[in-house]
Amino acid sequence: MTENHLFYNRLMKAVKQSGKSMNCIERELGYTRNALNNYKNGTEPSGSRLVELAQYFKIYPEYLIGKTDKVYPIHFARAFQQLRDDQKMEILKISQEWGNSKIINSQKERKTY
């Protein structure tokens, strides 16, 4: 991956992971047709467009321009949605056990006063 095409390659990866077409994304963002494809030649977006794209894909702008390899901020809802049902059930079980222990501990603390 060449440095001058890093933005485009990372953008295309985000597009692919979104499951949407570039034309669909361009329409949703109000861009002209092929606006995203125009970055193929190695140019980078303006600052405002960079932020807009990063917000759309819920990724770091710094990732898109190659300043970091960390892609996503911690986004628990998104991470949860990507889990299988059995994994979600395991999280539910752990959460319920944690919640029950908190309730029991708070009740014990109230009784000691």
Biopython code that builds the backbone (N, CA, C, O; Angstrom):
import numpy as np
from Bio.PDB.StructureBuilder import StructureBuilder

atoms = [
    (1, "MET", "N", (0.871, -1.180, 0.000)),
    (1, "MET", "CA", (0.000, 0.000, 0.000)),
    (1, "MET", "C", (0.905, 1.226, 0.000)),
    (1, "MET", "O", (1.664, 1.436, 0.946)),
    (2, "THR", "N", (0.831, 2.016, -1.028)),
    (2, "THR", "CA", (1.666, 3.197, -1.099)),
    (2, "THR", "C", (1.102, 4.296, -0.226)),
    (2, "THR", "O", (-0.109, 4.380, -0.018)),
    (3, "GLU", "N", (1.983, 5.138, 0.284)),
    (3, "GLU", "CA", (1.585, 6.191, 1.209)),
    (3, "GLU", "C", (0.575, 7.157, 0.595)),
    (3, "GLU", "O", (-0.355, 7.590, 1.276)),
    (4, "ASN", "N", (0.746, 7.503, -0.692)),
    (4, "ASN", "CA", (-0.164, 8.474, -1.293)),
    (4, "ASN", "C", (-1.544, 7.891, -1.610)),
    (4, "ASN", "O", (-2.460, 8.637, -1.953)),
    (5, "HIS", "N", (-1.702, 6.590, -1.502)),
    (5, "HIS", "CA", (-3.004, 5.969, -1.714)),
    (5, "HIS", "C", (-3.573, 5.394, -0.421)),
    (5, "HIS", "O", (-4.590, 4.701, -0.442)),
    (6, "LEU", "N", (-2.927, 5.675, 0.687)),
    (6, "LEU", "CA", (-3.346, 5.129, 1.970)),
    (6, "LEU", "C", (-4.765, 5.570, 2.313)),
    (6, "LEU", "O", (-5.578, 4.745, 2.728)),
    (7, "PHE", "N", (-5.077, 6.845, 2.150)),
    (7, "PHE", "CA", (-6.409, 7.336, 2.454)),
    (7, "PHE", "C", (-7.456, 6.580, 1.634)),
    (7, "PHE", "O", (-8.445, 6.091, 2.181)),
    (8, "TYR", "N", (-7.237, 6.488, 0.338)),
    (8, "TYR", "CA", (-8.201, 5.824, -0.539)),
    (8, "TYR", "C", (-8.383, 4.355, -0.150)),
    (8, "TYR", "O", (-9.508, 3.860, -0.092)),
    (9, "ASN", "N", (-7.286, 3.669, 0.111)),
    (9, "ASN", "CA", (-7.379, 2.253, 0.474)),
    (9, "ASN", "C", (-8.136, 2.061, 1.782)),
    (9, "ASN", "O", (-8.944, 1.141, 1.907)),
    (10, "ARG", "N", (-7.879, 2.921, 2.746)),
    (10, "ARG", "CA", (-8.583, 2.805, 4.024)),
    (10, "ARG", "C", (-10.054, 3.212, 3.874)),
    (10, "ARG", "O", (-10.930, 2.632, 4.516)),
    (11, "LEU", "N", (-10.311, 4.184, 3.047)),
    (11, "LEU", "CA", (-11.682, 4.576, 2.776)),
    (11, "LEU", "C", (-12.440, 3.421, 2.117)),
    (11, "LEU", "O", (-13.575, 3.128, 2.493)),
    (12, "MET", "N", (-11.819, 2.770, 1.141)),
    (12, "MET", "CA", (-12.465, 1.657, 0.452)),
    (12, "MET", "C", (-12.724, 0.490, 1.411)),
    (12, "MET", "O", (-13.734, -0.204, 1.290)),
    (13, "LYS", "N", (-11.820, 0.280, 2.350)),
    (13, "LYS", "CA", (-12.028, -0.760, 3.359)),
    (13, "LYS", "C", (-13.256, -0.432, 4.209)),
    (13, "LYS", "O", (-14.058, -1.316, 4.513)),
    (14, "ALA", "N", (-13.404, 0.842, 4.592)),
    (14, "ALA", "CA", (-14.564, 1.268, 5.382)),
    (14, "ALA", "C", (-15.848, 1.121, 4.569)),
    (14, "ALA", "O", (-16.878, 0.703, 5.098)),
    (15, "VAL", "N", (-15.787, 1.462, 3.298)),
    (15, "VAL", "CA", (-16.952, 1.324, 2.413)),
    (15, "VAL", "C", (-17.360, -0.146, 2.345)),
    (15, "VAL", "O", (-18.538, -0.474, 2.489)),
    (16, "LYS", "N", (-16.398, -1.019, 2.127)),
    (16, "LYS", "CA", (-16.683, -2.451, 2.021)),
    (16, "LYS", "C", (-17.294, -2.976, 3.319)),
    (16, "LYS", "O", (-18.264, -3.732, 3.287)),
    (17, "GLN", "N", (-16.730, -2.579, 4.458)),
    (17, "GLN", "CA", (-17.236, -3.052, 5.744)),
    (17, "GLN", "C", (-18.635, -2.515, 6.046)),
    (17, "GLN", "O", (-19.383, -3.119, 6.815)),
    (18, "SER", "N", (-18.982, -1.392, 5.447)),
    (18, "SER", "CA", (-20.318, -0.831, 5.668)),
    (18, "SER", "C", (-21.401, -1.654, 4.983)),
    (18, "SER", "O", (-22.567, -1.613, 5.376)),
    (19, "GLY", "N", (-21.005, -2.404, 3.953)),
    (19, "GLY", "CA", (-21.966, -3.193, 3.200)),
    (19, "GLY", "C", (-22.779, -2.368, 2.209)),
    (19, "GLY", "O", (-23.735, -2.869, 1.617)),
    (20, "LYS", "N", (-22.407, -1.122, 2.030)),
    (20, "LYS", "CA", (-23.118, -0.234, 1.105)),
    (20, "LYS", "C", (-22.247, 0.044, -0.112)),
    (20, "LYS", "O", (-21.028, -0.127, -0.077)),
    (21, "SER", "N", (-22.886, 0.470, -1.169)),
    (21, "SER", "CA", (-22.123, 0.859, -2.355)),
    (21, "SER", "C", (-21.589, 2.274, -2.166)),
    (21, "SER", "O", (-22.091, 3.038, -1.342)),
    (22, "MET", "N", (-20.564, 2.607, -2.944)),
    (22, "MET", "CA", (-20.030, 3.973, -2.880)),
    (22, "MET", "C", (-21.091, 4.969, -3.312)),
    (22, "MET", "O", (-21.202, 6.048, -2.730)),
    (23, "ASN", "N", (-21.871, 4.620, -4.324)),
    (23, "ASN", "CA", (-22.924, 5.539, -4.783)),
    (23, "ASN", "C", (-23.955, 5.791, -3.694)),
    (23, "ASN", "O", (-24.422, 6.918, -3.528)),
    (24, "CYS", "N", (-24.309, 4.754, -2.954)),
    (24, "CYS", "CA", (-25.262, 4.905, -1.852)),
    (24, "CYS", "C", (-24.703, 5.841, -0.782)),
    (24, "CYS", "O", (-25.407, 6.721, -0.287)),
    (25, "ILE", "N", (-23.456, 5.645, -0.437)),
    (25, "ILE", "CA", (-22.817, 6.484, 0.581)),
    (25, "ILE", "C", (-22.729, 7.927, 0.094)),
    (25, "ILE", "O", (-22.993, 8.859, 0.854)),
    (26, "GLU", "N", (-22.362, 8.107, -1.161)),
    (26, "GLU", "CA", (-22.291, 9.460, -1.724)),
    (26, "GLU", "C", (-23.655, 10.146, -1.666)),
    (26, "GLU", "O", (-23.745, 11.328, -1.334)),
    (27, "ARG", "N", (-24.694, 9.416, -1.983)),
    (27, "ARG", "CA", (-26.054, 9.991, -1.915)),
    (27, "ARG", "C", (-26.408, 10.358, -0.477)),
    (27, "ARG", "O", (-26.918, 11.448, -0.217)),
    (28, "GLU", "N", (-26.135, 9.446, 0.456)),
    (28, "GLU", "CA", (-26.473, 9.697, 1.859)),
    (28, "GLU", "C", (-25.727, 10.904, 2.423)),
    (28, "GLU", "O", (-26.249, 11.620, 3.277)),
    (29, "LEU", "N", (-24.517, 11.122, 1.946)),
    (29, "LEU", "CA", (-23.718, 12.253, 2.427)),
    (29, "LEU", "C", (-23.939, 13.524, 1.607)),
    (29, "LEU", "O", (-23.430, 14.588, 1.960)),
    (30, "GLY", "N", (-24.690, 13.414, 0.524)),
    (30, "GLY", "CA", (-24.956, 14.577, -0.311)),
    (30, "GLY", "C", (-23.795, 14.951, -1.223)),
    (30, "GLY", "O", (-23.677, 16.103, -1.640)),
    (31, "TYR", "N", (-22.937, 13.980, -1.533)),
    (31, "TYR", "CA", (-21.792, 14.214, -2.406)),
    (31, "TYR", "C", (-22.198, 13.973, -3.855)),
    (31, "TYR", "O", (-23.185, 13.294, -4.137)),
    (32, "THR", "N", (-21.428, 14.533, -4.748)),
    (32, "THR", "CA", (-21.644, 14.268, -6.169)),
    (32, "THR", "C", (-21.240, 12.829, -6.483)),
    (32, "THR", "O", (-20.469, 12.207, -5.752)),
    (33, "ARG", "N", (-21.771, 12.329, -7.568)),
    (33, "ARG", "CA", (-21.432, 10.966, -7.971)),
    (33, "ARG", "C", (-19.931, 10.870, -8.247)),
    (33, "ARG", "O", (-19.347, 11.772, -8.848)),
    (34, "ASN", "N", (-19.321, 9.791, -7.813)),
    (34, "ASN", "CA", (-17.883, 9.513, -7.951)),
    (34, "ASN", "C", (-16.999, 10.405, -7.091)),
    (34, "ASN", "O", (-15.781, 10.427, -7.270)),
    (35, "ALA", "N", (-17.591, 11.134, -6.169)),
    (35, "ALA", "CA", (-16.784, 11.997, -5.297)),
    (35, "ALA", "C", (-15.766, 11.183, -4.514)),
    (35, "ALA", "O", (-14.622, 11.608, -4.348)),
    (36, "LEU", "N", (-16.174, 10.016, -4.032)),
    (36, "LEU", "CA", (-15.252, 9.182, -3.259)),
    (36, "LEU", "C", (-14.226, 8.510, -4.157)),
    (36, "LEU", "O", (-13.070, 8.340, -3.770)),
    (37, "ASN", "N", (-14.645, 8.133, -5.341)),
    (37, "ASN", "CA", (-13.728, 7.494, -6.278)),
    (37, "ASN", "C", (-12.632, 8.450, -6.741)),
    (37, "ASN", "O", (-11.563, 8.010, -7.164)),
    (38, "ASN", "N", (-12.889, 9.738, -6.664)),
    (38, "ASN", "CA", (-11.893, 10.726, -7.090)),
    (38, "ASN", "C", (-10.648, 10.733, -6.195)),
    (38, "ASN", "O", (-9.620, 11.293, -6.574)),
    (39, "TYR", "N", (-10.734, 10.117, -5.015)),
    (39, "TYR", "CA", (-9.562, 10.048, -4.125)),
    (39, "TYR", "C", (-8.588, 8.957, -4.552)),
    (39, "TYR", "O", (-7.516, 8.813, -3.964)),
    (40, "LYS", "N", (-8.958, 8.195, -5.569)),
    (40, "LYS", "CA", (-8.113, 7.100, -6.041)),
    (40, "LYS", "C", (-6.743, 7.586, -6.502)),
    (40, "LYS", "O", (-5.764, 6.844, -6.420)),
    (41, "ASN", "N", (-6.665, 8.822, -6.985)),
    (41, "ASN", "CA", (-5.404, 9.347, -7.519)),
    (41, "ASN", "C", (-4.427, 9.806, -6.439)),
    (41, "ASN", "O", (-3.349, 10.311, -6.753)),
    (42, "GLY", "N", (-4.798, 9.633, -5.173)),
    (42, "GLY", "CA", (-3.858, 9.953, -4.097)),
    (42, "GLY", "C", (-4.132, 11.255, -3.375)),
    (42, "GLY", "O", (-3.430, 11.575, -2.416)),
    (43, "THR", "N", (-5.121, 12.011, -3.796)),
    (43, "THR", "CA", (-5.441, 13.243, -3.074)),
    (43, "THR", "C", (-6.167, 12.902, -1.784)),
    (43, "THR", "O", (-6.776, 11.839, -1.663)),
    (44, "GLU", "N", (-6.096, 13.803, -0.831)),
    (44, "GLU", "CA", (-6.779, 13.623, 0.441)),
    (44, "GLU", "C", (-7.904, 14.641, 0.539)),
    (44, "GLU", "O", (-7.867, 15.673, -0.131)),
    (45, "PRO", "N", (-8.895, 14.362, 1.360)),
    (45, "PRO", "CA", (-10.050, 15.256, 1.472)),
    (45, "PRO", "C", (-9.726, 16.496, 2.286)),
    (45, "PRO", "O", (-8.709, 16.554, 2.978)),
    (46, "SER", "N", (-10.599, 17.478, 2.194)),
    (46, "SER", "CA", (-10.479, 18.647, 3.071)),
    (46, "SER", "C", (-10.708, 18.181, 4.500)),
    (46, "SER", "O", (-11.201, 17.077, 4.731)),
    (47, "GLY", "N", (-10.354, 19.015, 5.440)),
    (47, "GLY", "CA", (-10.540, 18.674, 6.847)),
    (47, "GLY", "C", (-11.988, 18.396, 7.191)),
    (47, "GLY", "O", (-12.286, 17.445, 7.912)),
    (48, "SER", "N", (-12.881, 19.211, 6.686)),
    (48, "SER", "CA", (-14.295, 19.017, 7.004)),
    (48, "SER", "C", (-14.831, 17.724, 6.389)),
    (48, "SER", "O", (-15.636, 17.032, 7.012)),
    (49, "ARG", "N", (-14.399, 17.397, 5.190)),
    (49, "ARG", "CA", (-14.852, 16.147, 4.567)),
    (49, "ARG", "C", (-14.254, 14.947, 5.288)),
    (49, "ARG", "O", (-14.919, 13.922, 5.442)),
    (50, "LEU", "N", (-13.004, 15.066, 5.730)),
    (50, "LEU", "CA", (-12.373, 13.987, 6.471)),
    (50, "LEU", "C", (-13.169, 13.673, 7.737)),
    (50, "LEU", "O", (-13.437, 12.508, 8.033)),
    (51, "VAL", "N", (-13.541, 14.705, 8.476)),
    (51, "VAL", "CA", (-14.322, 14.518, 9.698)),
    (51, "VAL", "C", (-15.688, 13.936, 9.367)),
    (51, "VAL", "O", (-16.176, 13.046, 10.064)),
    (52, "GLU", "N", (-16.297, 14.433, 8.313)),
    (52, "GLU", "CA", (-17.610, 13.942, 7.894)),
    (52, "GLU", "C", (-17.567, 12.450, 7.561)),
    (52, "GLU", "O", (-18.438, 11.689, 7.983)),
    (53, "LEU", "N", (-16.557, 12.040, 6.810)),
    (53, "LEU", "CA", (-16.417, 10.628, 6.452)),
    (53, "LEU", "C", (-16.142, 9.769, 7.683)),
    (53, "LEU", "O", (-16.716, 8.691, 7.838)),
    (54, "ALA", "N", (-15.271, 10.250, 8.547)),
    (54, "ALA", "CA", (-14.954, 9.506, 9.766)),
    (54, "ALA", "C", (-16.199, 9.336, 10.633)),
    (54, "ALA", "O", (-16.431, 8.257, 11.178)),
    (55, "GLN", "N", (-16.995, 10.386, 10.764)),
    (55, "GLN", "CA", (-18.223, 10.289, 11.545)),
    (55, "GLN", "C", (-19.210, 9.338, 10.890)),
    (55, "GLN", "O", (-19.878, 8.568, 11.580)),
    (56, "TYR", "N", (-19.308, 9.379, 9.599)),
    (56, "TYR", "CA", (-20.227, 8.495, 8.876)),
    (56, "TYR", "C", (-19.879, 7.029, 9.139)),
    (56, "TYR", "O", (-20.758, 6.215, 9.423)),
    (57, "PHE", "N", (-18.590, 6.704, 9.040)),
    (57, "PHE", "CA", (-18.156, 5.322, 9.218)),
    (57, "PHE", "C", (-17.860, 4.981, 10.681)),
    (57, "PHE", "O", (-17.560, 3.832, 11.007)),
    (58, "LYS", "N", (-17.945, 5.980, 11.556)),
    (58, "LYS", "CA", (-17.660, 5.804, 12.987)),
    (58, "LYS", "C", (-16.250, 5.268, 13.199)),
    (58, "LYS", "O", (-16.031, 4.317, 13.949)),
    (59, "ILE", "N", (-15.299, 5.907, 12.517)),
    (59, "ILE", "CA", (-13.891, 5.555, 12.658)),
    (59, "ILE", "C", (-13.095, 6.829, 12.921)),
    (59, "ILE", "O", (-13.596, 7.939, 12.741)),
    (60, "TYR", "N", (-11.868, 6.653, 13.342)),
    (60, "TYR", "CA", (-10.998, 7.796, 13.603)),
    (60, "TYR", "C", (-10.569, 8.467, 12.301)),
    (60, "TYR", "O", (-10.179, 7.774, 11.361)),
    (61, "PRO", "N", (-10.632, 9.801, 12.219)),
    (61, "PRO", "CA", (-10.097, 10.489, 11.035)),
    (61, "PRO", "C", (-8.602, 10.205, 10.880)),
    (61, "PRO", "O", (-8.096, 10.079, 9.765)),
    (62, "GLU", "N", (-7.909, 10.108, 12.006)),
    (62, "GLU", "CA", (-6.458, 9.835, 11.978)),
    (62, "GLU", "C", (-6.163, 8.493, 11.311)),
    (62, "GLU", "O", (-5.122, 8.325, 10.677)),
    (63, "TYR", "N", (-7.077, 7.548, 11.457)),
    (63, "TYR", "CA", (-6.896, 6.253, 10.790)),
    (63, "TYR", "C", (-6.970, 6.433, 9.275)),
    (63, "TYR", "O", (-6.148, 5.890, 8.537)),
    (64, "LEU", "N", (-7.952, 7.190, 8.824)),
    (64, "LEU", "CA", (-8.131, 7.366, 7.382)),
    (64, "LEU", "C", (-6.912, 7.984, 6.704)),
    (64, "LEU", "O", (-6.582, 7.631, 5.572)),
    (65, "ILE", "N", (-6.252, 8.892, 7.387)),
    (65, "ILE", "CA", (-5.103, 9.556, 6.757)),
    (65, "ILE", "C", (-3.756, 8.941, 7.159)),
    (65, "ILE", "O", (-2.700, 9.454, 6.787)),
    (66, "GLY", "N", (-3.798, 7.848, 7.913)),
    (66, "GLY", "CA", (-2.571, 7.115, 8.206)),
    (66, "GLY", "C", (-1.784, 7.582, 9.411)),
    (66, "GLY", "O", (-0.620, 7.211, 9.562)),
    (67, "LYS", "N", (-2.386, 8.389, 10.276)),
    (67, "LYS", "CA", (-1.678, 8.861, 11.468)),
    (67, "LYS", "C", (-1.744, 7.844, 12.605)),
    (67, "LYS", "O", (-0.972, 7.929, 13.561)),
    (68, "THR", "N", (-2.663, 6.884, 12.504)),
    (68, "THR", "CA", (-2.771, 5.799, 13.479)),
    (68, "THR", "C", (-3.291, 4.563, 12.769)),
    (68, "THR", "O", (-3.944, 4.654, 11.730)),
    (69, "ASP", "N", (-2.995, 3.416, 13.340)),
    (69, "ASP", "CA", (-3.543, 2.175, 12.812)),
    (69, "ASP", "C", (-4.775, 1.740, 13.585)),
    (69, "ASP", "O", (-5.419, 0.749, 13.241)),
    (70, "LYS", "N", (-5.101, 2.496, 14.642)),
    (70, "LYS", "CA", (-6.298, 2.184, 15.423)),
    (70, "LYS", "C", (-7.512, 2.683, 14.639)),
    (70, "LYS", "O", (-7.631, 3.873, 14.346)),
    (71, "VAL", "N", (-8.402, 1.759, 14.307)),
    (71, "VAL", "CA", (-9.501, 2.079, 13.413)),
    (71, "VAL", "C", (-10.673, 2.728, 14.139)),
    (71, "VAL", "O", (-11.091, 3.835, 13.800)),
    (72, "TYR", "N", (-11.196, 2.026, 15.139)),
    (72, "TYR", "CA", (-12.447, 2.431, 15.757)),
    (72, "TYR", "C", (-12.259, 2.917, 17.184)),
    (72, "TYR", "O", (-11.481, 2.350, 17.950)),
    (73, "PRO", "N", (-12.978, 3.970, 17.528)),
    (73, "PRO", "CA", (-13.086, 4.287, 18.951)),
    (73, "PRO", "C", (-13.924, 3.170, 19.580)),
    (73, "PRO", "O", (-14.648, 2.468, 18.873)),
    (74, "ILE", "N", (-13.833, 3.006, 20.876)),
    (74, "ILE", "CA", (-14.645, 1.974, 21.518)),
    (74, "ILE", "C", (-16.102, 2.362, 21.366)),
    (74, "ILE", "O", (-16.530, 3.410, 21.851)),
    (75, "HIS", "N", (-16.845, 1.532, 20.705)),
    (75, "HIS", "CA", (-18.260, 1.776, 20.461)),
    (75, "HIS", "C", (-18.979, 0.489, 20.841)),
    (75, "HIS", "O", (-19.125, -0.423, 20.027)),
    (76, "PHE", "N", (-19.422, 0.433, 22.082)),
    (76, "PHE", "CA", (-19.947, -0.810, 22.623)),
    (76, "PHE", "C", (-21.170, -1.317, 21.876)),
    (76, "PHE", "O", (-21.294, -2.522, 21.657)),
    (77, "ALA", "N", (-22.067, -0.440, 21.483)),
    (77, "ALA", "CA", (-23.271, -0.881, 20.785)),
    (77, "ALA", "C", (-22.902, -1.542, 19.460)),
    (77, "ALA", "O", (-23.466, -2.576, 19.100)),
    (78, "ARG", "N", (-21.968, -0.954, 18.743)),
    (78, "ARG", "CA", (-21.544, -1.523, 17.459)),
    (78, "ARG", "C", (-20.867, -2.876, 17.680)),
    (78, "ARG", "O", (-21.124, -3.834, 16.951)),
    (79, "ALA", "N", (-20.002, -2.944, 18.687)),
    (79, "ALA", "CA", (-19.323, -4.205, 18.979)),
    (79, "ALA", "C", (-20.334, -5.282, 19.362)),
    (79, "ALA", "O", (-20.214, -6.431, 18.938)),
    (80, "PHE", "N", (-21.325, -4.910, 20.160)),
    (80, "PHE", "CA", (-22.345, -5.856, 20.591)),
    (80, "PHE", "C", (-23.145, -6.384, 19.404)),
    (80, "PHE", "O", (-23.441, -7.577, 19.334)),
    (81, "GLN", "N", (-23.493, -5.505, 18.480)),
    (81, "GLN", "CA", (-24.278, -5.908, 17.311)),
    (81, "GLN", "C", (-23.539, -6.919, 16.446)),
    (81, "GLN", "O", (-24.166, -7.719, 15.752)),
    (82, "GLN", "N", (-22.220, -6.888, 16.483)),
    (82, "GLN", "CA", (-21.434, -7.777, 15.640)),
    (82, "GLN", "C", (-21.217, -9.154, 16.262)),
    (82, "GLN", "O", (-20.654, -10.042, 15.622)),
    (83, "LEU", "N", (-21.659, -9.336, 17.506)),
    (83, "LEU", "CA", (-21.501, -10.618, 18.169)),
    (83, "LEU", "C", (-22.544, -11.619, 17.694)),
    (83, "LEU", "O", (-23.615, -11.246, 17.216)),
    (84, "ARG", "N", (-22.206, -12.901, 17.836)),
    (84, "ARG", "CA", (-23.181, -13.958, 17.577)),
    (84, "ARG", "C", (-24.168, -13.986, 18.744)),
    (84, "ARG", "O", (-23.885, -13.425, 19.803)),
    (85, "ASP", "N", (-25.310, -14.623, 18.565)),
    (85, "ASP", "CA", (-26.329, -14.682, 19.620)),
    (85, "ASP", "C", (-25.802, -15.361, 20.877)),
    (85, "ASP", "O", (-26.104, -14.919, 21.986)),
    (86, "ASP", "N", (-25.013, -16.434, 20.726)),
    (86, "ASP", "CA", (-24.487, -17.109, 21.914)),
    (86, "ASP", "C", (-23.530, -16.207, 22.693)),
    (86, "ASP", "O", (-23.474, -16.276, 23.921)),
    (87, "GLN", "N", (-22.789, -15.378, 21.997)),
    (87, "GLN", "CA", (-21.891, -14.436, 22.662)),
    (87, "GLN", "C", (-22.694, -13.356, 23.391)),
    (87, "GLN", "O", (-22.340, -12.950, 24.498)),
    (88, "LYS", "N", (-23.779, -12.897, 22.760)),
    (88, "LYS", "CA", (-24.645, -11.905, 23.404)),
    (88, "LYS", "C", (-25.276, -12.485, 24.668)),
    (88, "LYS", "O", (-25.389, -11.798, 25.683)),
    (89, "MET", "N", (-25.684, -13.747, 24.600)),
    (89, "MET", "CA", (-26.276, -14.392, 25.773)),
    (89, "MET", "C", (-25.259, -14.515, 26.901)),
    (89, "MET", "O", (-25.611, -14.358, 28.070)),
    (90, "GLU", "N", (-24.030, -14.787, 26.569)),
    (90, "GLU", "CA", (-22.973, -14.873, 27.591)),
    (90, "GLU", "C", (-22.769, -13.517, 28.260)),
    (90, "GLU", "O", (-22.599, -13.447, 29.477)),
    (91, "ILE", "N", (-22.784, -12.457, 27.489)),
    (91, "ILE", "CA", (-22.659, -11.112, 28.059)),
    (91, "ILE", "C", (-23.860, -10.815, 28.954)),
    (91, "ILE", "O", (-23.705, -10.235, 30.029)),
    (92, "LEU", "N", (-25.043, -11.204, 28.521)),
    (92, "LEU", "CA", (-26.239, -11.007, 29.334)),
    (92, "LEU", "C", (-26.116, -11.737, 30.661)),
    (92, "LEU", "O", (-26.433, -11.178, 31.711)),
    (93, "LYS", "N", (-25.665, -12.965, 30.623)),
    (93, "LYS", "CA", (-25.492, -13.762, 31.848)),
    (93, "LYS", "C", (-24.489, -13.090, 32.791)),
    (93, "LYS", "O", (-24.746, -12.967, 33.989)),
    (94, "ILE", "N", (-23.362, -12.661, 32.256)),
    (94, "ILE", "CA", (-22.346, -11.990, 33.070)),
    (94, "ILE", "C", (-22.902, -10.700, 33.649)),
    (94, "ILE", "O", (-22.666, -10.390, 34.817)),
    (95, "SER", "N", (-23.633, -9.951, 32.848)),
    (95, "SER", "CA", (-24.222, -8.683, 33.306)),
    (95, "SER", "C", (-25.245, -8.912, 34.407)),
    (95, "SER", "O", (-25.294, -8.166, 35.386)),
    (96, "GLN", "N", (-26.067, -9.952, 34.242)),
    (96, "GLN", "CA", (-27.066, -10.250, 35.261)),
    (96, "GLN", "C", (-26.399, -10.645, 36.577)),
    (96, "GLN", "O", (-26.819, -10.209, 37.649)),
    (97, "GLU", "N", (-25.364, -11.469, 36.487)),
    (97, "GLU", "CA", (-24.646, -11.872, 37.701)),
    (97, "GLU", "C", (-24.011, -10.657, 38.373)),
    (97, "GLU", "O", (-24.059, -10.534, 39.597)),
    (98, "TRP", "N", (-23.429, -9.778, 37.601)),
    (98, "TRP", "CA", (-22.821, -8.566, 38.144)),
    (98, "TRP", "C", (-23.886, -7.691, 38.806)),
    (98, "TRP", "O", (-23.701, -7.210, 39.924)),
    (99, "GLY", "N", (-25.008, -7.490, 38.097)),
    (99, "GLY", "CA", (-26.088, -6.671, 38.637)),
    (99, "GLY", "C", (-26.654, -7.243, 39.926)),
    (99, "GLY", "O", (-26.896, -6.506, 40.881)),
    (100, "ASN", "N", (-26.866, -8.562, 39.958)),
    (100, "ASN", "CA", (-27.376, -9.204, 41.169)),
    (100, "ASN", "C", (-26.413, -9.030, 42.338)),
    (100, "ASN", "O", (-26.845, -8.776, 43.463)),
    (101, "SER", "N", (-25.111, -9.164, 42.083)),
    (101, "SER", "CA", (-24.146, -8.995, 43.172)),
    (101, "SER", "C", (-24.140, -7.556, 43.680)),
    (101, "SER", "O", (-23.968, -7.328, 44.877)),
    (102, "LYS", "N", (-24.324, -6.589, 42.794)),
    (102, "LYS", "CA", (-24.398, -5.180, 43.208)),
    (102, "LYS", "C", (-25.629, -4.937, 44.082)),
    (102, "LYS", "O", (-25.554, -4.222, 45.081)),
    (103, "ILE", "N", (-26.755, -5.529, 43.705)),
    (103, "ILE", "CA", (-27.987, -5.372, 44.481)),
    (103, "ILE", "C", (-27.813, -5.995, 45.865)),
    (103, "ILE", "O", (-28.177, -5.392, 46.874)),
    (104, "ILE", "N", (-27.260, -7.193, 45.903)),
    (104, "ILE", "CA", (-27.056, -7.881, 47.183)),
    (104, "ILE", "C", (-26.105, -7.093, 48.063)),
    (104, "ILE", "O", (-26.360, -6.935, 49.257)),
    (105, "ASN", "N", (-25.014, -6.596, 47.500)),
    (105, "ASN", "CA", (-24.048, -5.821, 48.286)),
    (105, "ASN", "C", (-24.651, -4.519, 48.797)),
    (105, "ASN", "O", (-24.369, -4.114, 49.925)),
    (106, "SER", "N", (-25.471, -3.861, 47.996)),
    (106, "SER", "CA", (-26.073, -2.604, 48.463)),
    (106, "SER", "C", (-27.084, -2.869, 49.558)),
    (106, "SER", "O", (-27.227, -2.059, 50.474)),
    (107, "GLN", "N", (-27.800, -4.007, 49.482)),
    (107, "GLN", "CA", (-28.737, -4.372, 50.539)),
    (107, "GLN", "C", (-28.010, -4.692, 51.835)),
    (107, "GLN", "O", (-28.473, -4.328, 52.916)),
    (108, "LYS", "N", (-26.873, -5.372, 51.733)),
    (108, "LYS", "CA", (-26.075, -5.696, 52.922)),
    (108, "LYS", "C", (-25.552, -4.416, 53.574)),
    (108, "LYS", "O", (-25.535, -4.294, 54.799)),
    (109, "GLU", "N", (-25.121, -3.454, 52.732)),
    (109, "GLU", "CA", (-24.607, -2.192, 53.256)),
    (109, "GLU", "C", (-25.695, -1.424, 53.988)),
    (109, "GLU", "O", (-25.423, -0.806, 55.017)),
    (110, "ARG", "N", (-26.915, -1.450, 53.483)),
    (110, "ARG", "CA", (-28.028, -0.742, 54.136)),
    (110, "ARG", "C", (-28.377, -1.378, 55.480)),
    (110, "ARG", "O", (-28.775, -0.671, 56.406)),
    (111, "LYS", "N", (-28.237, -2.675, 55.601)),
    (111, "LYS", "CA", (-28.566, -3.371, 56.834)),
    (111, "LYS", "C", (-27.539, -3.082, 57.933)),
    (111, "LYS", "O", (-27.857, -3.185, 59.117)),
    (112, "THR", "N", (-26.324, -2.725, 57.554)),
    (112, "THR", "CA", (-25.284, -2.486, 58.542)),
    (112, "THR", "C", (-25.381, -1.093, 59.149)),
    (112, "THR", "O", (-24.681, -0.813, 60.123)),
    (113, "TYR", "N", (-26.209, -0.218, 58.621)),
    (113, "TYR", "CA", (-26.344, 1.136, 59.155)),
    (113, "TYR", "C", (-27.286, 1.188, 60.282)),
    (113, "TYR", "O", (-27.514, 2.257, 60.848)),
]
sb = StructureBuilder()
sb.init_structure("model")
sb.init_model(0)
sb.init_chain("A")
sb.init_seg("    ")
for serial, (resi, resn, name, xyz) in enumerate(atoms, 1):
    if name == "N":
        sb.init_residue(resn, " ", resi, " ")
    sb.init_atom(name, np.array(xyz, "f"), 0.0, 1.0, " ", f" {name:<3s}", serial, name[0])
structure = sb.get_structure()
